[in-house]
Amino acid sequence: MSLVWRALINAVAIFVAAIVLSPNLSWGNVDYGMGDAGRYLSLVLTGLVLGLVNAIVKPILVLLSLPITVMTLGLFLLVINGLMLWLVSSIDVLGFHVNGILWAIVGSIVISLVSFLLSKVLPD
């Protein structure tokens, strides 16, 4: 799957998660001088950065936390996904914000479910 297609799927998943978790997860809080198009550009950029963070940083954290992941029967991967979302949220230029690690974990679950469903429904 191409990088652009994956970024769009992530952007839609972030949009759905922001609607479901409205007060605790928000996007588009940045002004690129483009009006509403800037908000959607920030959403696509957030999806792109989330994809890059999941491709580069996440495998390193999974490898380093392998003992605790095995001890928790894989449940620690939810925490790692939440940390990746929280890391993307800490980049202020994107205009994406998560209120705390717990909401980042819940948001990562919603984003994972939506992106999985979109990956299965949409063609490659």
Chimera marker file (.cmm) of the C-alpha trace (Angstrom):
<marker_set name="trace">
<marker id="1" x="0.000" y="0.000" z="0.000" r="1" g="1" b="0" radius="0.5"/>
<marker id="2" x="1.400" y="3.392" z="-0.901" r="1" g="1" b="0" radius="0.5"/>
<marker id="3" x="2.462" y="5.911" z="1.697" r="1" g="1" b="0" radius="0.5"/>
<marker id="4" x="-0.120" y="8.470" z="0.552" r="1" g="1" b="0" radius="0.5"/>
<marker id="5" x="-2.948" y="5.924" z="0.663" r="1" g="1" b="0" radius="0.5"/>
<marker id="6" x="-1.889" y="4.864" z="4.178" r="1" g="1" b="0" radius="0.5"/>
<marker id="7" x="-1.746" y="8.531" z="5.287" r="1" g="1" b="0" radius="0.5"/>
<marker id="8" x="-5.292" y="9.096" z="4.000" r="1" g="1" b="0" radius="0.5"/>
<marker id="9" x="-6.571" y="6.014" z="5.819" r="1" g="1" b="0" radius="0.5"/>
<marker id="10" x="-4.850" y="7.217" z="9.010" r="1" g="1" b="0" radius="0.5"/>
<marker id="11" x="-6.367" y="10.690" z="8.499" r="1" g="1" b="0" radius="0.5"/>
<marker id="12" x="-9.881" y="9.257" z="8.222" r="1" g="1" b="0" radius="0.5"/>
<marker id="13" x="-9.263" y="7.075" z="11.291" r="1" g="1" b="0" radius="0.5"/>
<marker id="14" x="-8.020" y="10.103" z="13.265" r="1" g="1" b="0" radius="0.5"/>
<marker id="15" x="-11.085" y="12.065" z="12.127" r="1" g="1" b="0" radius="0.5"/>
<marker id="16" x="-13.422" y="9.294" z="13.346" r="1" g="1" b="0" radius="0.5"/>
<marker id="17" x="-11.550" y="9.010" z="16.646" r="1" g="1" b="0" radius="0.5"/>
<marker id="18" x="-11.764" y="12.790" z="17.115" r="1" g="1" b="0" radius="0.5"/>
<marker id="19" x="-15.530" y="12.624" z="16.600" r="1" g="1" b="0" radius="0.5"/>
<marker id="20" x="-15.982" y="9.678" z="18.983" r="1" g="1" b="0" radius="0.5"/>
<marker id="21" x="-13.667" y="11.110" z="21.670" r="1" g="1" b="0" radius="0.5"/>
<marker id="22" x="-14.560" y="14.729" z="20.968" r="1" g="1" b="0" radius="0.5"/>
<marker id="23" x="-13.578" y="16.612" z="24.119" r="1" g="1" b="0" radius="0.5"/>
<marker id="24" x="-10.370" y="14.637" z="24.698" r="1" g="1" b="0" radius="0.5"/>
<marker id="25" x="-8.969" y="14.279" z="21.184" r="1" g="1" b="0" radius="0.5"/>
<marker id="26" x="-8.968" y="17.180" z="18.738" r="1" g="1" b="0" radius="0.5"/>
<marker id="27" x="-7.474" y="18.083" z="15.368" r="1" g="1" b="0" radius="0.5"/>
<marker id="28" x="-7.192" y="21.143" z="13.168" r="1" g="1" b="0" radius="0.5"/>
<marker id="29" x="-6.110" y="23.503" z="15.948" r="1" g="1" b="0" radius="0.5"/>
<marker id="30" x="-3.588" y="25.172" z="13.653" r="1" g="1" b="0" radius="0.5"/>
<marker id="31" x="-3.838" y="27.995" z="11.142" r="1" g="1" b="0" radius="0.5"/>
<marker id="32" x="-1.900" y="27.512" z="7.918" r="1" g="1" b="0" radius="0.5"/>
<marker id="33" x="-3.662" y="30.529" z="6.401" r="1" g="1" b="0" radius="0.5"/>
<marker id="34" x="-5.841" y="28.335" z="4.212" r="1" g="1" b="0" radius="0.5"/>
<marker id="35" x="-9.109" y="28.303" z="6.169" r="1" g="1" b="0" radius="0.5"/>
<marker id="36" x="-10.893" y="24.946" z="6.318" r="1" g="1" b="0" radius="0.5"/>
<marker id="37" x="-8.497" y="23.453" z="3.762" r="1" g="1" b="0" radius="0.5"/>
<marker id="38" x="-5.712" y="24.023" z="6.296" r="1" g="1" b="0" radius="0.5"/>
<marker id="39" x="-7.592" y="22.022" z="8.904" r="1" g="1" b="0" radius="0.5"/>
<marker id="40" x="-7.888" y="19.073" z="6.544" r="1" g="1" b="0" radius="0.5"/>
<marker id="41" x="-4.255" y="19.489" z="5.515" r="1" g="1" b="0" radius="0.5"/>
<marker id="42" x="-3.309" y="19.225" z="9.186" r="1" g="1" b="0" radius="0.5"/>
<marker id="43" x="-5.377" y="16.044" z="9.401" r="1" g="1" b="0" radius="0.5"/>
<marker id="44" x="-3.532" y="14.473" z="6.442" r="1" g="1" b="0" radius="0.5"/>
<marker id="45" x="-0.161" y="15.612" z="7.826" r="1" g="1" b="0" radius="0.5"/>
<marker id="46" x="-1.058" y="14.089" z="11.195" r="1" g="1" b="0" radius="0.5"/>
<marker id="47" x="-1.916" y="10.817" z="9.454" r="1" g="1" b="0" radius="0.5"/>
<marker id="48" x="1.392" y="10.905" z="7.589" r="1" g="1" b="0" radius="0.5"/>
<marker id="49" x="3.414" y="11.608" z="10.736" r="1" g="1" b="0" radius="0.5"/>
<marker id="50" x="1.540" y="8.878" z="12.636" r="1" g="1" b="0" radius="0.5"/>
<marker id="51" x="2.394" y="6.426" z="9.871" r="1" g="1" b="0" radius="0.5"/>
<marker id="52" x="6.056" y="7.436" z="9.946" r="1" g="1" b="0" radius="0.5"/>
<marker id="53" x="6.240" y="7.195" z="13.741" r="1" g="1" b="0" radius="0.5"/>
<marker id="54" x="4.608" y="3.761" z="13.637" r="1" g="1" b="0" radius="0.5"/>
<marker id="55" x="7.080" y="2.639" z="10.969" r="1" g="1" b="0" radius="0.5"/>
<marker id="56" x="10.249" y="3.990" z="12.601" r="1" g="1" b="0" radius="0.5"/>
<marker id="57" x="9.859" y="4.438" z="16.365" r="1" g="1" b="0" radius="0.5"/>
<marker id="58" x="7.318" y="1.737" z="17.217" r="1" g="1" b="0" radius="0.5"/>
<marker id="59" x="9.434" y="-1.297" z="16.183" r="1" g="1" b="0" radius="0.5"/>
<marker id="60" x="12.265" y="-0.073" z="18.392" r="1" g="1" b="0" radius="0.5"/>
<marker id="61" x="9.942" y="0.300" z="21.397" r="1" g="1" b="0" radius="0.5"/>
<marker id="62" x="8.352" y="-3.091" z="20.734" r="1" g="1" b="0" radius="0.5"/>
<marker id="63" x="11.778" y="-4.727" z="20.694" r="1" g="1" b="0" radius="0.5"/>
<marker id="64" x="12.920" y="-2.947" z="23.861" r="1" g="1" b="0" radius="0.5"/>
<marker id="65" x="9.720" y="-3.766" z="25.736" r="1" g="1" b="0" radius="0.5"/>
<marker id="66" x="9.486" y="-7.385" z="24.612" r="1" g="1" b="0" radius="0.5"/>
<marker id="67" x="9.862" y="-8.870" z="28.139" r="1" g="1" b="0" radius="0.5"/>
<marker id="68" x="7.021" y="-6.785" z="29.598" r="1" g="1" b="0" radius="0.5"/>
<marker id="69" x="4.909" y="-7.426" z="26.495" r="1" g="1" b="0" radius="0.5"/>
<marker id="70" x="5.330" y="-11.174" z="26.960" r="1" g="1" b="0" radius="0.5"/>
<marker id="71" x="4.546" y="-10.905" z="30.688" r="1" g="1" b="0" radius="0.5"/>
<marker id="72" x="1.314" y="-9.002" z="29.969" r="1" g="1" b="0" radius="0.5"/>
<marker id="73" x="0.366" y="-11.372" z="27.107" r="1" g="1" b="0" radius="0.5"/>
<marker id="74" x="0.593" y="-8.561" z="24.565" r="1" g="1" b="0" radius="0.5"/>
<marker id="75" x="-1.542" y="-6.017" z="26.396" r="1" g="1" b="0" radius="0.5"/>
<marker id="76" x="1.442" y="-3.691" z="26.737" r="1" g="1" b="0" radius="0.5"/>
<marker id="77" x="1.204" y="-3.118" z="22.970" r="1" g="1" b="0" radius="0.5"/>
<marker id="78" x="-1.883" y="-1.000" z="23.701" r="1" g="1" b="0" radius="0.5"/>
<marker id="79" x="0.297" y="1.247" z="25.850" r="1" g="1" b="0" radius="0.5"/>
<marker id="80" x="2.916" y="1.452" z="23.085" r="1" g="1" b="0" radius="0.5"/>
<marker id="81" x="0.239" y="2.429" z="20.540" r="1" g="1" b="0" radius="0.5"/>
<marker id="82" x="-1.005" y="5.089" z="22.948" r="1" g="1" b="0" radius="0.5"/>
<marker id="83" x="2.531" y="6.389" z="23.398" r="1" g="1" b="0" radius="0.5"/>
<marker id="84" x="2.943" y="6.674" z="19.619" r="1" g="1" b="0" radius="0.5"/>
<marker id="85" x="-0.272" y="8.698" z="19.393" r="1" g="1" b="0" radius="0.5"/>
<marker id="86" x="0.808" y="10.856" z="22.305" r="1" g="1" b="0" radius="0.5"/>
<marker id="87" x="4.175" y="11.433" z="20.621" r="1" g="1" b="0" radius="0.5"/>
<marker id="88" x="2.420" y="12.656" z="17.469" r="1" g="1" b="0" radius="0.5"/>
<marker id="89" x="0.228" y="14.853" z="19.658" r="1" g="1" b="0" radius="0.5"/>
<marker id="90" x="3.308" y="16.513" z="21.136" r="1" g="1" b="0" radius="0.5"/>
<marker id="91" x="4.241" y="17.956" z="17.715" r="1" g="1" b="0" radius="0.5"/>
<marker id="92" x="2.521" y="21.359" z="17.933" r="1" g="1" b="0" radius="0.5"/>
<marker id="93" x="2.834" y="22.189" z="14.232" r="1" g="1" b="0" radius="0.5"/>
<marker id="94" x="0.248" y="19.536" z="13.317" r="1" g="1" b="0" radius="0.5"/>
<marker id="95" x="-2.622" y="20.954" z="15.372" r="1" g="1" b="0" radius="0.5"/>
<marker id="96" x="-3.488" y="17.533" z="16.821" r="1" g="1" b="0" radius="0.5"/>
<marker id="97" x="-4.013" y="17.216" z="20.578" r="1" g="1" b="0" radius="0.5"/>
<marker id="98" x="-4.704" y="14.383" z="23.029" r="1" g="1" b="0" radius="0.5"/>
<marker id="99" x="-5.583" y="15.010" z="26.685" r="1" g="1" b="0" radius="0.5"/>
<marker id="100" x="-3.340" y="12.538" z="28.492" r="1" g="1" b="0" radius="0.5"/>
<marker id="101" x="-2.017" y="9.031" z="28.057" r="1" g="1" b="0" radius="0.5"/>
<marker id="102" x="-5.286" y="7.275" z="28.919" r="1" g="1" b="0" radius="0.5"/>
<marker id="103" x="-7.125" y="9.076" z="26.120" r="1" g="1" b="0" radius="0.5"/>
<marker id="104" x="-4.190" y="8.364" z="23.832" r="1" g="1" b="0" radius="0.5"/>
<marker id="105" x="-4.592" y="4.635" z="24.515" r="1" g="1" b="0" radius="0.5"/>
<marker id="106" x="-8.355" y="4.797" z="23.928" r="1" g="1" b="0" radius="0.5"/>
<marker id="107" x="-7.795" y="6.893" z="20.802" r="1" g="1" b="0" radius="0.5"/>
<marker id="108" x="-5.219" y="4.441" z="19.491" r="1" g="1" b="0" radius="0.5"/>
<marker id="109" x="-7.714" y="1.606" z="19.897" r="1" g="1" b="0" radius="0.5"/>
<marker id="110" x="-10.338" y="3.533" z="17.910" r="1" g="1" b="0" radius="0.5"/>
<marker id="111" x="-7.791" y="4.530" z="15.247" r="1" g="1" b="0" radius="0.5"/>
<marker id="112" x="-6.561" y="0.938" z="14.951" r="1" g="1" b="0" radius="0.5"/>
<marker id="113" x="-10.079" y="-0.423" z="14.521" r="1" g="1" b="0" radius="0.5"/>
<marker id="114" x="-11.092" y="2.169" z="11.926" r="1" g="1" b="0" radius="0.5"/>
<marker id="115" x="-7.864" y="1.872" z="9.934" r="1" g="1" b="0" radius="0.5"/>
<marker id="116" x="-8.148" y="-1.933" z="9.974" r="1" g="1" b="0" radius="0.5"/>
<marker id="117" x="-11.711" y="-1.777" z="8.670" r="1" g="1" b="0" radius="0.5"/>
<marker id="118" x="-10.812" y="0.786" z="5.997" r="1" g="1" b="0" radius="0.5"/>
<marker id="119" x="-7.817" y="-1.291" z="4.906" r="1" g="1" b="0" radius="0.5"/>
<marker id="120" x="-10.071" y="-4.308" z="4.417" r="1" g="1" b="0" radius="0.5"/>
<marker id="121" x="-12.894" y="-2.432" z="2.659" r="1" g="1" b="0" radius="0.5"/>
<marker id="122" x="-10.916" y="-0.149" z="0.333" r="1" g="1" b="0" radius="0.5"/>
<marker id="123" x="-8.919" y="-1.602" z="-2.556" r="1" g="1" b="0" radius="0.5"/>
<marker id="124" x="-5.108" y="-1.530" z="-2.520" r="1" g="1" b="0" radius="0.5"/>
<link id1="1" id2="2" r="1" g="1" b="0" radius="0.2"/>
<link id1="2" id2="3" r="1" g="1" b="0" radius="0.2"/>
<link id1="3" id2="4" r="1" g="1" b="0" radius="0.2"/>
<link id1="4" id2="5" r="1" g="1" b="0" radius="0.2"/>
<link id1="5" id2="6" r="1" g="1" b="0" radius="0.2"/>
<link id1="6" id2="7" r="1" g="1" b="0" radius="0.2"/>
<link id1="7" id2="8" r="1" g="1" b="0" radius="0.2"/>
<link id1="8" id2="9" r="1" g="1" b="0" radius="0.2"/>
<link id1="9" id2="10" r="1" g="1" b="0" radius="0.2"/>
<link id1="10" id2="11" r="1" g="1" b="0" radius="0.2"/>
<link id1="11" id2="12" r="1" g="1" b="0" radius="0.2"/>
<link id1="12" id2="13" r="1" g="1" b="0" radius="0.2"/>
<link id1="13" id2="14" r="1" g="1" b="0" radius="0.2"/>
<link id1="14" id2="15" r="1" g="1" b="0" radius="0.2"/>
<link id1="15" id2="16" r="1" g="1" b="0" radius="0.2"/>
<link id1="16" id2="17" r="1" g="1" b="0" radius="0.2"/>
<link id1="17" id2="18" r="1" g="1" b="0" radius="0.2"/>
<link id1="18" id2="19" r="1" g="1" b="0" radius="0.2"/>
<link id1="19" id2="20" r="1" g="1" b="0" radius="0.2"/>
<link id1="20" id2="21" r="1" g="1" b="0" radius="0.2"/>
<link id1="21" id2="22" r="1" g="1" b="0" radius="0.2"/>
<link id1="22" id2="23" r="1" g="1" b="0" radius="0.2"/>
<link id1="23" id2="24" r="1" g="1" b="0" radius="0.2"/>
<link id1="24" id2="25" r="1" g="1" b="0" radius="0.2"/>
<link id1="25" id2="26" r="1" g="1" b="0" radius="0.2"/>
<link id1="26" id2="27" r="1" g="1" b="0" radius="0.2"/>
<link id1="27" id2="28" r="1" g="1" b="0" radius="0.2"/>
<link id1="28" id2="29" r="1" g="1" b="0" radius="0.2"/>
<link id1="29" id2="30" r="1" g="1" b="0" radius="0.2"/>
<link id1="30" id2="31" r="1" g="1" b="0" radius="0.2"/>
<link id1="31" id2="32" r="1" g="1" b="0" radius="0.2"/>
<link id1="32" id2="33" r="1" g="1" b="0" radius="0.2"/>
<link id1="33" id2="34" r="1" g="1" b="0" radius="0.2"/>
<link id1="34" id2="35" r="1" g="1" b="0" radius="0.2"/>
<link id1="35" id2="36" r="1" g="1" b="0" radius="0.2"/>
<link id1="36" id2="37" r="1" g="1" b="0" radius="0.2"/>
<link id1="37" id2="38" r="1" g="1" b="0" radius="0.2"/>
<link id1="38" id2="39" r="1" g="1" b="0" radius="0.2"/>
<link id1="39" id2="40" r="1" g="1" b="0" radius="0.2"/>
<link id1="40" id2="41" r="1" g="1" b="0" radius="0.2"/>
<link id1="41" id2="42" r="1" g="1" b="0" radius="0.2"/>
<link id1="42" id2="43" r="1" g="1" b="0" radius="0.2"/>
<link id1="43" id2="44" r="1" g="1" b="0" radius="0.2"/>
<link id1="44" id2="45" r="1" g="1" b="0" radius="0.2"/>
<link id1="45" id2="46" r="1" g="1" b="0" radius="0.2"/>
<link id1="46" id2="47" r="1" g="1" b="0" radius="0.2"/>
<link id1="47" id2="48" r="1" g="1" b="0" radius="0.2"/>
<link id1="48" id2="49" r="1" g="1" b="0" radius="0.2"/>
<link id1="49" id2="50" r="1" g="1" b="0" radius="0.2"/>
<link id1="50" id2="51" r="1" g="1" b="0" radius="0.2"/>
<link id1="51" id2="52" r="1" g="1" b="0" radius="0.2"/>
<link id1="52" id2="53" r="1" g="1" b="0" radius="0.2"/>
<link id1="53" id2="54" r="1" g="1" b="0" radius="0.2"/>
<link id1="54" id2="55" r="1" g="1" b="0" radius="0.2"/>
<link id1="55" id2="56" r="1" g="1" b="0" radius="0.2"/>
<link id1="56" id2="57" r="1" g="1" b="0" radius="0.2"/>
<link id1="57" id2="58" r="1" g="1" b="0" radius="0.2"/>
<link id1="58" id2="59" r="1" g="1" b="0" radius="0.2"/>
<link id1="59" id2="60" r="1" g="1" b="0" radius="0.2"/>
<link id1="60" id2="61" r="1" g="1" b="0" radius="0.2"/>
<link id1="61" id2="62" r="1" g="1" b="0" radius="0.2"/>
<link id1="62" id2="63" r="1" g="1" b="0" radius="0.2"/>
<link id1="63" id2="64" r="1" g="1" b="0" radius="0.2"/>
<link id1="64" id2="65" r="1" g="1" b="0" radius="0.2"/>
<link id1="65" id2="66" r="1" g="1" b="0" radius="0.2"/>
<link id1="66" id2="67" r="1" g="1" b="0" radius="0.2"/>
<link id1="67" id2="68" r="1" g="1" b="0" radius="0.2"/>
<link id1="68" id2="69" r="1" g="1" b="0" radius="0.2"/>
<link id1="69" id2="70" r="1" g="1" b="0" radius="0.2"/>
<link id1="70" id2="71" r="1" g="1" b="0" radius="0.2"/>
<link id1="71" id2="72" r="1" g="1" b="0" radius="0.2"/>
<link id1="72" id2="73" r="1" g="1" b="0" radius="0.2"/>
<link id1="73" id2="74" r="1" g="1" b="0" radius="0.2"/>
<link id1="74" id2="75" r="1" g="1" b="0" radius="0.2"/>
<link id1="75" id2="76" r="1" g="1" b="0" radius="0.2"/>
<link id1="76" id2="77" r="1" g="1" b="0" radius="0.2"/>
<link id1="77" id2="78" r="1" g="1" b="0" radius="0.2"/>
<link id1="78" id2="79" r="1" g="1" b="0" radius="0.2"/>
<link id1="79" id2="80" r="1" g="1" b="0" radius="0.2"/>
<link id1="80" id2="81" r="1" g="1" b="0" radius="0.2"/>
<link id1="81" id2="82" r="1" g="1" b="0" radius="0.2"/>
<link id1="82" id2="83" r="1" g="1" b="0" radius="0.2"/>
<link id1="83" id2="84" r="1" g="1" b="0" radius="0.2"/>
<link id1="84" id2="85" r="1" g="1" b="0" radius="0.2"/>
<link id1="85" id2="86" r="1" g="1" b="0" radius="0.2"/>
<link id1="86" id2="87" r="1" g="1" b="0" radius="0.2"/>
<link id1="87" id2="88" r="1" g="1" b="0" radius="0.2"/>
<link id1="88" id2="89" r="1" g="1" b="0" radius="0.2"/>
<link id1="89" id2="90" r="1" g="1" b="0" radius="0.2"/>
<link id1="90" id2="91" r="1" g="1" b="0" radius="0.2"/>
<link id1="91" id2="92" r="1" g="1" b="0" radius="0.2"/>
<link id1="92" id2="93" r="1" g="1" b="0" radius="0.2"/>
<link id1="93" id2="94" r="1" g="1" b="0" radius="0.2"/>
<link id1="94" id2="95" r="1" g="1" b="0" radius="0.2"/>
<link id1="95" id2="96" r="1" g="1" b="0" radius="0.2"/>
<link id1="96" id2="97" r="1" g="1" b="0" radius="0.2"/>
<link id1="97" id2="98" r="1" g="1" b="0" radius="0.2"/>
<link id1="98" id2="99" r="1" g="1" b="0" radius="0.2"/>
<link id1="99" id2="100" r="1" g="1" b="0" radius="0.2"/>
<link id1="100" id2="101" r="1" g="1" b="0" radius="0.2"/>
<link id1="101" id2="102" r="1" g="1" b="0" radius="0.2"/>
<link id1="102" id2="103" r="1" g="1" b="0" radius="0.2"/>
<link id1="103" id2="104" r="1" g="1" b="0" radius="0.2"/>
<link id1="104" id2="105" r="1" g="1" b="0" radius="0.2"/>
<link id1="105" id2="106" r="1" g="1" b="0" radius="0.2"/>
<link id1="106" id2="107" r="1" g="1" b="0" radius="0.2"/>
<link id1="107" id2="108" r="1" g="1" b="0" radius="0.2"/>
<link id1="108" id2="109" r="1" g="1" b="0" radius="0.2"/>
<link id1="109" id2="110" r="1" g="1" b="0" radius="0.2"/>
<link id1="110" id2="111" r="1" g="1" b="0" radius="0.2"/>
<link id1="111" id2="112" r="1" g="1" b="0" radius="0.2"/>
<link id1="112" id2="113" r="1" g="1" b="0" radius="0.2"/>
<link id1="113" id2="114" r="1" g="1" b="0" radius="0.2"/>
<link id1="114" id2="115" r="1" g="1" b="0" radius="0.2"/>
<link id1="115" id2="116" r="1" g="1" b="0" radius="0.2"/>
<link id1="116" id2="117" r="1" g="1" b="0" radius="0.2"/>
<link id1="117" id2="118" r="1" g="1" b="0" radius="0.2"/>
<link id1="118" id2="119" r="1" g="1" b="0" radius="0.2"/>
<link id1="119" id2="120" r="1" g="1" b="0" radius="0.2"/>
<link id1="120" id2="121" r="1" g="1" b="0" radius="0.2"/>
<link id1="121" id2="122" r="1" g="1" b="0" radius="0.2"/>
<link id1="122" id2="123" r="1" g="1" b="0" radius="0.2"/>
<link id1="123" id2="124" r="1" g="1" b="0" radius="0.2"/>
</marker_set>
